[in-house]
Amino acid sequence: MNMRLTAALVLLTVPATAAERPDMLRFTNGDQLRGSFAGLRPGPMVHWRHDDLATPAEFKTTSLHQLVLREGQPLSPLRTLSHIELANHDRFPGKILALDDTKLTLETDYAGLIEIPREHLSIMAPNPMGGRLHYHGPFAQDEWEMVSIPAKEDEIPAPDEEAASIDEEQDEKKTDQEPEKWIFTGSSWLWNGKTPETALTRADALPERSILRFELAWKSRLSLALAMQADFNCPPAVADKDRRIQRVFNTMDPRSLARVFGTSHILQLYSNYLTHITTRVDENGEITVNRGAHGNHSIRLGDSGKARIEIRSNRKTGEVSLFVDDEFTAQWTAHRNQDAPDAPDIPAFTRGGIGFIAMTHDSPVKISDIVITEWNGMPDAARSLQVDDFDIVLMNNGTDRYAGKVGGFGADGIVDFEGRHGSFRLPLAEIAEIRFARGGLAKIPETTGNSILVRMGPMGVICGTPAGGDHKSIDLLNPSAGKITLSLAPATLIDFNPSHIAIDEWSHDF
């Protein structure tokens, strides 16, 4: 009977579609309210419907922090990763149609044709990242899992039954306290725990050759472990009949990390340096830790700040490359133990899980804008280049680049380019990115106090002053594109207090 009941429950648990998921308002005082977004009114005011209200309610946007649409699920995701990025960091997805001396023309699913003054254009990416999109988020809490191991490491035989009894009493006291958890905001994950004992994980997230990119912010001093290609094949728990005294779980000990992530690459990121290790858990639960001879690298991230982290990895070969803020930082090959050349290589990784865990006490971190794509295998070190005097063109092969002046292109899709060593005509279909000279960019327009930020899936960030709208679309006055009517079908979140500073008010719990 239990089996039949379980089957029935499985059949009844059908994931809700984006249209069936409720919207959620997050207020500046930390309160939350579920319901249905009904539009914007002059003020500006958010028009809100709720089953318990006979008539719609209205809330001033000054009292609101965010509006999460459909639990962060787009009604119709954007069909392309092609996009442009402006000097103010707005990102407009769409098909790039034409560029001349004065403007760029973009065809979009959410606002029709858009024209952007050329002087506001910072990046043009007709074929970004070199691969198919696998994930963009976080916009749904149930796509991630949390794993807590408040105790137990390095098993040591108990000397006698009395010691084992004492150990059992200590374990019972430890389990009385609920482990601290990551906080989901609707568009990011926050860690503000005092004791680093909970990992945020996502199984089978990475393809065999992958690019993992995310925005990382931190307060106090950065101390974060990131696992990749993890199989979560953790050592088995000790049976009751074999009770043993064990050390308290310690995130600074790689063997403890192996108990969470299993076999994996692990990057340990600190404010001033980073370390790369690999862990292996065999079929008997034995843990092996390998450190490369050049595992430590100096970096300058500061005590509080924000950085874009990008990691390119090949599960089959064990190669890992790290970019920080688009600049190449370090590279490793994981299968060879460089400290012991005669030791056997670690077998090829078999799964693509990822995970995050803070490593020290009182180390708040924020993780957002996670993007996972397939990787074409090219190193893309040229992507880090953006200079004051020249436009930089990066080709799809990830290695060829050209410095000079981008002219324009039209329906033929051929970009006129004047380089330092001659003139070129470059097919747009073979260009990954163009980074325009910083010296030619317009000054970032100032936003008004009523400015909002609209996020779209899988990628897209557009700011502007709202001029009205309903539950399907809003009218937005963008400082670069002018007035546009923005469909909310691909939108996932509206931020009523947007900030471009390094550290904003993450949460009222911080």
C-alpha positions as CSV (number, residue, x, y, z in Angstrom):
1,M,0.0,0.0,0.0
2,N,2.9,2.3,0.8
3,M,4.3,1.7,-2.7
4,R,1.0,2.6,-4.3
5,L,0.7,5.7,-2.2
6,T,4.2,6.8,-3.1
7,A,3.5,6.3,-6.8
8,A,0.4,8.4,-6.5
9,L,2.2,11.2,-4.9
10,V,4.9,11.2,-7.6
11,L,2.2,11.5,-10.3
12,L,0.5,14.3,-8.5
13,T,3.7,16.3,-8.0
14,V,3.8,18.0,-11.4
15,P,6.1,21.1,-11.6
16,A,4.1,24.3,-12.1
17,T,4.5,26.1,-15.4
18,A,5.9,29.7,-15.4
19,A,2.4,31.0,-15.9
20,E,1.1,29.2,-12.8
21,R,3.8,30.4,-10.4
22,P,3.0,33.3,-8.2
23,D,4.7,36.6,-8.2
24,M,6.4,37.9,-5.0
25,L,7.0,41.4,-3.6
26,R,10.0,42.0,-1.4
27,F,9.7,45.1,0.7
28,T,12.6,47.3,1.9
29,N,11.9,46.3,5.5
30,G,12.4,42.6,4.6
31,D,8.7,41.6,4.4
32,Q,7.5,39.4,1.5
33,L,4.1,39.2,-0.2
34,R,2.9,36.7,-2.8
35,G,0.3,37.4,-5.3
36,S,0.0,38.7,-8.9
37,F,1.6,41.8,-10.4
38,A,-1.1,43.9,-12.1
39,G,0.9,46.8,-13.5
40,L,2.4,50.2,-12.7
41,R,0.5,53.4,-12.0
42,P,1.7,57.0,-11.8
43,G,3.6,57.7,-8.7
44,P,5.0,55.2,-9.4
45,M,2.9,52.7,-7.7
46,V,2.7,48.9,-8.1
47,H,-0.8,47.5,-8.7
48,W,-1.1,44.2,-6.9
49,R,-3.7,41.4,-6.7
50,H,-4.1,38.9,-3.9
51,D,-6.7,36.2,-3.3
52,D,-7.4,37.6,0.2
53,L,-8.1,41.1,-1.1
54,A,-11.5,42.1,-2.6
55,T,-9.8,44.9,-4.7
56,P,-6.2,45.3,-5.9
57,A,-3.8,47.0,-3.6
58,E,-1.2,49.6,-4.5
59,F,2.3,50.0,-3.0
60,K,4.7,52.9,-3.5
61,T,7.9,51.7,-5.3
62,T,9.9,53.6,-2.7
63,S,8.8,51.0,-0.1
64,L,9.7,48.1,-2.4
65,H,13.0,46.3,-2.9
66,Q,12.2,43.8,-5.7
67,L,9.4,42.2,-7.6
68,V,10.1,38.5,-8.5
69,L,8.0,37.5,-11.5
70,R,6.6,33.9,-11.6
71,E,9.1,32.7,-9.0
72,G,11.9,33.9,-11.3
73,Q,10.8,31.8,-14.3
74,P,10.4,33.7,-17.7
75,L,7.2,33.1,-19.5
76,S,9.0,32.9,-22.8
77,P,12.9,32.8,-22.5
78,L,14.9,34.8,-24.9
79,R,16.0,32.8,-28.0
80,T,19.6,34.1,-28.3
81,L,22.6,34.9,-26.3
82,S,23.6,37.6,-28.7
83,H,23.6,41.0,-26.9
84,I,25.1,44.4,-26.5
85,E,26.4,46.0,-23.3
86,L,26.3,49.8,-22.6
87,A,28.6,52.1,-20.7
88,N,26.1,52.0,-17.7
89,H,26.3,48.1,-17.7
90,D,22.8,47.7,-19.2
91,R,22.7,44.5,-21.3
92,F,20.2,44.3,-24.2
93,P,19.8,40.8,-25.7
94,G,18.8,40.6,-29.4
95,K,19.9,40.2,-33.0
96,I,22.4,42.8,-34.0
97,L,21.3,44.2,-37.4
98,A,23.4,47.2,-38.3
99,L,26.0,49.6,-37.0
100,D,27.1,53.0,-38.4
101,D,28.9,56.0,-37.2
102,T,26.0,57.2,-35.0
103,K,23.9,54.3,-33.9
104,L,23.4,50.5,-33.5
105,T,20.2,48.8,-34.5
106,L,19.0,45.8,-32.5
107,E,16.1,43.5,-33.2
108,T,14.5,42.2,-30.0
109,D,11.7,39.8,-28.9
110,Y,10.7,42.1,-26.0
111,A,10.7,45.6,-27.5
112,G,10.9,45.3,-31.3
113,L,13.6,47.4,-33.0
114,I,15.8,49.4,-30.7
115,E,18.3,52.1,-31.7
116,I,21.3,52.8,-29.4
117,P,23.7,55.8,-29.9
118,R,27.1,54.4,-30.8
119,E,28.8,56.4,-28.1
120,H,26.9,54.5,-25.4
121,L,28.0,51.1,-26.8
122,S,30.7,49.4,-24.7
123,I,30.5,45.7,-25.9
124,M,28.9,44.1,-28.9
125,A,28.7,40.3,-28.6
126,P,27.1,38.6,-31.7
127,N,28.4,35.2,-30.7
128,P,29.3,35.3,-27.0
129,M,30.8,32.5,-24.8
130,G,31.3,30.1,-27.7
131,G,28.7,27.5,-26.7
132,R,25.1,26.5,-26.0
133,L,23.4,27.8,-22.9
134,H,22.8,25.2,-20.1
135,Y,21.7,27.4,-17.2
136,H,21.1,31.0,-16.2
137,G,20.0,32.0,-12.7
138,P,19.4,31.6,-9.9
139,F,15.7,32.4,-10.3
140,A,14.2,29.3,-8.7
141,Q,15.1,28.1,-5.2
142,D,14.1,24.4,-5.9
143,E,16.9,24.2,-8.6
144,W,19.5,24.1,-5.8
145,E,20.1,21.9,-2.7
146,M,21.8,22.6,0.6
147,V,24.1,20.1,2.3
148,S,25.0,20.5,6.0
149,I,27.6,18.5,7.8
150,P,27.9,20.0,11.3
151,A,30.3,17.4,12.5
152,K,32.4,14.3,11.8
153,E,35.7,14.0,10.0
154,D,38.8,11.8,10.1
155,E,37.6,8.6,11.8
156,I,39.7,7.5,14.8
157,P,38.9,4.3,16.6
158,A,37.2,4.9,20.0
159,P,39.5,3.6,22.9
160,D,36.6,2.1,24.8
161,E,32.8,2.0,25.2
162,E,32.8,4.9,27.7
163,A,34.4,7.2,25.2
164,A,31.9,6.1,22.5
165,S,29.1,6.9,24.9
166,I,30.5,10.4,25.6
167,D,30.8,10.9,21.8
168,E,27.1,9.9,21.3
169,E,26.0,12.5,23.9
170,Q,28.1,15.2,22.2
171,D,26.6,14.3,18.9
172,E,23.1,14.6,20.3
173,K,23.8,18.1,21.6
174,K,25.2,19.2,18.2
175,T,22.2,17.9,16.3
176,D,19.8,19.9,18.5
177,Q,20.9,23.1,16.8
178,E,19.6,23.6,13.2
179,P,22.4,24.3,10.7
180,E,22.5,27.7,9.2
181,K,21.3,28.0,5.6
182,W,21.9,30.0,2.5
183,I,19.3,32.7,1.8
184,F,17.5,32.9,-1.6
185,T,16.4,36.4,-2.7
186,G,14.7,35.6,-6.0
187,S,17.8,36.4,-8.1
188,S,20.8,35.5,-5.9
189,W,22.1,33.4,-3.0
190,L,23.4,35.0,0.1
191,W,25.5,33.5,2.9
192,N,25.5,35.3,6.2
193,G,26.0,32.4,8.5
194,K,28.3,32.5,11.5
195,T,29.5,28.9,11.2
196,P,30.6,27.6,7.8
197,E,28.8,24.3,7.7
198,T,26.3,24.4,4.8
199,A,27.1,24.0,1.1
200,L,25.0,25.2,-1.8
201,T,25.0,22.6,-4.5
202,R,23.6,21.8,-8.0
203,A,24.2,18.3,-9.4
204,D,25.2,17.6,-13.0
205,A,25.3,21.3,-13.9
206,L,28.4,21.4,-16.1
207,P,28.7,19.8,-19.6
208,E,32.0,18.0,-20.4
209,R,33.6,21.2,-21.7
210,S,32.0,24.1,-19.8
211,I,32.1,27.8,-19.0
212,L,30.9,28.7,-15.5
213,R,30.5,32.4,-14.9
214,F,29.0,34.2,-11.9
215,E,29.0,37.5,-10.0
216,L,30.6,37.3,-6.6
217,A,30.3,39.9,-3.9
218,W,31.6,39.7,-0.3
219,K,31.9,41.6,2.9
220,S,34.6,41.3,5.5
221,R,37.3,39.1,4.0
222,L,36.6,36.8,1.1
223,S,36.8,33.1,2.0
224,L,34.9,30.8,-0.4
225,A,35.4,27.2,-1.7
226,L,34.0,26.5,-5.1
227,A,33.7,22.8,-6.3
228,M,33.4,21.8,-9.9
229,Q,33.0,18.5,-11.7
230,A,31.8,17.2,-8.4
231,D,30.1,13.8,-8.2
232,F,28.8,14.2,-4.5
233,N,29.9,10.6,-3.9
234,C,30.6,11.2,-0.3
235,P,32.1,8.7,2.2
236,P,29.5,6.5,3.8
237,A,28.4,7.3,7.3
238,V,29.9,5.2,10.1
239,A,27.6,2.4,11.2
240,D,26.2,2.5,14.8
241,K,28.1,-0.7,15.7
242,D,31.3,0.9,14.7
243,R,30.9,4.2,16.5
244,R,34.1,6.2,16.5
245,I,35.3,9.6,17.8
246,Q,35.6,12.0,15.0
247,R,37.0,15.5,14.5
248,V,34.5,18.4,14.1
249,F,33.8,19.3,10.4
250,N,36.4,21.9,9.3
251,T,36.0,23.7,5.9
252,M,39.7,24.6,5.9
253,D,40.5,20.9,5.7
254,P,40.3,19.6,2.2
255,R,39.2,16.2,3.6
256,S,36.2,17.8,5.1
257,L,35.3,19.4,1.7
258,A,35.6,15.9,0.2
259,R,32.9,14.7,2.6
260,V,30.5,17.3,1.0
261,F,31.6,17.3,-2.7
262,G,33.1,13.9,-3.2
263,T,35.5,13.7,-6.2
264,S,35.9,17.2,-7.5
265,H,38.1,20.2,-8.4
266,I,38.0,22.7,-5.6
267,L,39.1,26.4,-5.9
268,Q,39.6,28.1,-2.5
269,L,39.2,31.9,-3.1
270,Y,40.6,34.4,-0.6
271,S,41.1,38.2,-0.7
272,N,44.8,37.9,-1.6
273,Y,45.3,34.5,-3.0
274,L,43.7,31.3,-4.3
275,T,44.4,27.6,-4.1
276,H,43.4,24.7,-6.4
277,I,43.1,21.2,-5.1
278,T,41.5,18.0,-6.3
279,T,39.8,15.4,-4.1
280,R,38.9,11.8,-4.8
281,V,36.6,9.5,-2.9
282,D,37.1,5.8,-4.0
283,E,34.6,3.0,-3.8
284,N,35.7,2.2,-0.2
285,G,35.1,5.8,1.0
286,E,38.8,6.5,1.2
287,I,39.7,10.2,0.6
288,T,42.7,11.3,-1.5
289,V,43.7,15.0,-1.7
290,N,46.1,16.3,-4.4
291,R,47.7,19.7,-4.4
292,G,49.7,21.0,-7.4
293,A,53.2,22.3,-7.0
294,H,51.9,25.7,-8.2
295,G,48.5,25.5,-6.5
296,N,48.7,28.9,-4.8
297,H,48.3,32.1,-6.9
298,S,48.3,35.7,-5.7
299,I,45.2,37.8,-6.5
300,R,44.0,41.2,-5.3
301,L,40.4,41.1,-4.5
302,G,40.3,43.3,-1.3
303,D,38.4,42.8,1.9
304,S,35.0,43.9,0.5
305,G,34.1,44.1,-3.1
306,K,32.7,42.5,-6.2
307,A,34.2,40.4,-9.0
308,R,33.1,38.5,-12.1
309,I,34.4,34.9,-11.8
310,E,34.7,32.8,-15.0
311,I,36.0,29.3,-15.0
312,R,36.6,27.2,-18.1
313,S,37.1,23.5,-17.5
314,N,37.4,20.2,-19.5
315,R,36.2,17.3,-17.4
316,K,38.0,14.7,-19.6
317,T,41.4,16.3,-19.6
318,G,41.2,17.8,-16.1
319,E,42.2,21.3,-17.3
320,V,40.8,24.4,-15.5
321,S,41.3,28.1,-16.3
322,L,40.3,31.0,-14.1
323,F,39.4,34.5,-15.2
324,V,38.6,37.3,-12.7
325,D,36.9,40.4,-14.2
326,D,37.6,39.1,-17.7
327,E,41.4,38.9,-17.0
328,F,43.2,35.6,-17.2
329,T,44.4,34.6,-13.7
330,A,45.5,31.0,-13.4
331,Q,45.4,27.6,-15.1
332,W,45.8,24.0,-13.8
333,T,45.7,20.4,-15.0
334,A,44.1,18.4,-12.3
335,H,45.0,14.8,-13.1
336,R,48.7,14.9,-12.2
337,N,49.9,15.2,-8.6
338,Q,52.8,17.6,-9.1
339,D,54.0,17.2,-5.5
340,A,54.5,13.4,-6.2
341,P,55.2,12.8,-9.9
342,D,55.4,9.0,-9.3
343,A,51.9,8.9,-7.8
344,P,49.1,7.6,-10.0
345,D,46.9,10.2,-11.8
346,I,43.4,10.9,-10.6
347,P,40.9,9.2,-12.9
348,A,38.9,11.4,-15.2
349,F,36.0,13.2,-13.5
350,T,32.6,11.6,-14.4
351,R,30.0,14.1,-13.1
352,G,29.4,17.8,-13.5
353,G,28.2,19.0,-10.1
354,I,29.0,22.4,-8.7
355,G,28.9,23.7,-5.1
356,F,29.8,26.7,-2.9
357,I,30.7,26.8,0.8
358,A,32.1,29.6,3.0
359,M,35.4,28.5,4.7
360,T,35.7,30.9,7.7
361,H,33.4,32.4,10.3
362,D,31.6,35.6,9.5
363,S,32.4,35.7,5.8
364,P,29.2,37.0,4.0
365,V,29.1,36.3,0.3
366,K,26.6,36.9,-2.5
367,I,26.4,34.8,-5.7
368,S,24.3,36.0,-8.6
369,D,24.1,36.0,-12.4
370,I,25.2,32.4,-12.8
371,V,25.7,31.4,-16.4
372,I,26.7,27.9,-17.6
373,T,27.4,27.2,-21.3
374,E,29.3,24.7,-23.4
375,W,32.8,25.7,-24.2
376,N,34.5,25.6,-27.6
377,G,37.8,24.7,-25.9
378,M,39.7,27.9,-26.9
379,P,41.5,29.8,-24.1
380,D,39.9,33.2,-24.9
381,A,42.7,35.1,-23.1
382,A,42.1,38.0,-25.6
383,R,38.7,38.6,-24.0
384,S,40.3,40.5,-21.2
385,L,41.6,43.3,-23.4
386,Q,39.8,46.6,-23.5
387,V,41.8,49.7,-24.0
388,D,41.3,53.5,-24.2
389,D,42.4,54.2,-27.8
390,F,41.4,51.1,-29.9
391,D,38.5,48.9,-30.5
392,I,39.3,45.2,-29.9
393,V,37.7,42.5,-32.0
394,L,37.8,38.9,-30.7
395,M,37.1,36.1,-33.1
396,N,35.1,33.0,-32.5
397,N,38.2,30.8,-32.3
398,G,39.1,32.4,-29.0
399,T,42.7,33.3,-30.0
400,D,42.7,35.7,-33.0
401,R,42.1,39.4,-32.2
402,Y,42.4,42.7,-33.9
403,A,43.1,46.2,-32.5
404,G,42.0,49.2,-34.5
405,K,38.8,51.0,-35.5
406,V,35.4,49.3,-36.2
407,G,33.6,51.1,-39.0
408,G,30.2,49.6,-39.4
409,F,28.1,46.9,-41.2
410,G,24.7,46.4,-42.7
411,A,22.5,43.6,-44.1
412,D,25.6,41.9,-45.7
413,G,26.9,41.1,-42.2
414,I,30.5,42.2,-43.1
415,V,32.2,44.5,-40.6
416,D,34.6,47.1,-42.0
417,F,37.6,47.3,-39.8
418,E,40.7,49.6,-40.0
419,G,43.6,48.0,-38.2
420,R,47.1,49.2,-37.5
421,H,48.4,46.9,-40.3
422,G,45.7,47.3,-42.9
423,S,42.0,47.3,-43.7
424,F,39.9,44.2,-43.1
425,R,36.4,43.0,-43.8
426,L,35.4,40.6,-41.0
427,P,32.2,38.4,-41.2
428,L,30.0,39.2,-38.2
429,A,29.2,35.5,-37.9
430,E,32.8,34.8,-37.0
431,I,33.1,37.5,-34.4
432,A,32.6,36.6,-30.7
433,E,32.9,40.1,-29.2
434,I,33.8,43.7,-30.0
435,R,35.0,45.8,-27.1
436,F,34.9,49.5,-28.0
437,A,37.6,51.9,-26.9
438,R,36.9,53.2,-23.5
439,G,38.1,56.7,-24.5
440,G,35.2,57.1,-26.9
441,L,32.4,56.1,-24.6
442,A,29.9,58.7,-23.5
443,K,29.6,59.6,-19.8
444,I,27.2,57.3,-18.0
445,P,23.8,59.1,-17.8
446,E,22.6,59.7,-14.3
447,T,19.5,57.7,-13.2
448,T,16.6,59.3,-11.4
449,G,15.3,58.4,-8.0
450,N,12.4,56.4,-9.6
451,S,14.7,54.3,-11.8
452,I,14.1,50.5,-11.9
453,L,16.1,47.6,-13.2
454,V,14.5,44.8,-15.2
455,R,16.2,41.4,-15.4
456,M,15.4,38.9,-18.2
457,G,16.1,35.2,-18.7
458,P,18.5,33.8,-19.8
459,M,20.3,37.2,-19.8
460,G,19.4,40.8,-20.0
461,V,19.5,43.8,-17.7
462,I,17.7,47.1,-18.6
463,C,17.3,50.1,-16.4
464,G,15.0,53.1,-16.8
465,T,12.3,55.3,-15.4
466,P,8.8,53.6,-15.5
467,A,6.0,55.5,-17.2
468,G,3.2,53.0,-16.7
469,G,2.2,49.5,-17.8
470,D,0.1,46.5,-17.1
471,H,0.9,42.8,-16.1
472,K,2.2,42.1,-19.6
473,S,4.4,45.1,-20.4
474,I,5.8,48.3,-19.0
475,D,6.7,51.6,-20.6
476,L,10.3,52.5,-19.7
477,L,12.4,55.6,-20.4
478,N,15.9,54.3,-20.8
479,P,18.8,56.8,-20.7
480,S,20.3,55.3,-23.9
481,A,17.5,53.8,-25.9
482,G,14.8,56.4,-25.1
483,K,11.2,55.3,-24.5
484,I,10.5,51.6,-25.1
485,T,7.6,49.3,-24.3
486,L,9.1,46.3,-22.6
487,S,7.3,43.0,-22.7
488,L,7.5,41.2,-19.4
489,A,7.3,37.7,-20.9
490,P,11.1,37.1,-20.7
491,A,11.4,39.1,-17.5
492,T,12.3,37.4,-14.2
493,L,12.8,40.3,-11.7
494,I,12.2,44.0,-11.3
495,D,14.6,45.8,-8.9
496,F,13.1,49.1,-7.5
497,N,16.3,50.1,-5.9
498,P,19.0,49.4,-8.5
499,S,22.6,50.0,-7.6
500,H,25.8,49.8,-9.6
501,I,28.1,50.2,-6.6
502,A,30.3,47.3,-5.6
503,I,28.4,46.6,-2.4
504,D,24.7,47.3,-2.1
505,E,22.3,46.4,0.7
506,W,22.1,42.7,0.0
507,S,19.5,41.8,2.6
508,H,18.2,43.2,5.8
509,D,19.6,40.1,7.5
510,F,23.1,41.4,6.8
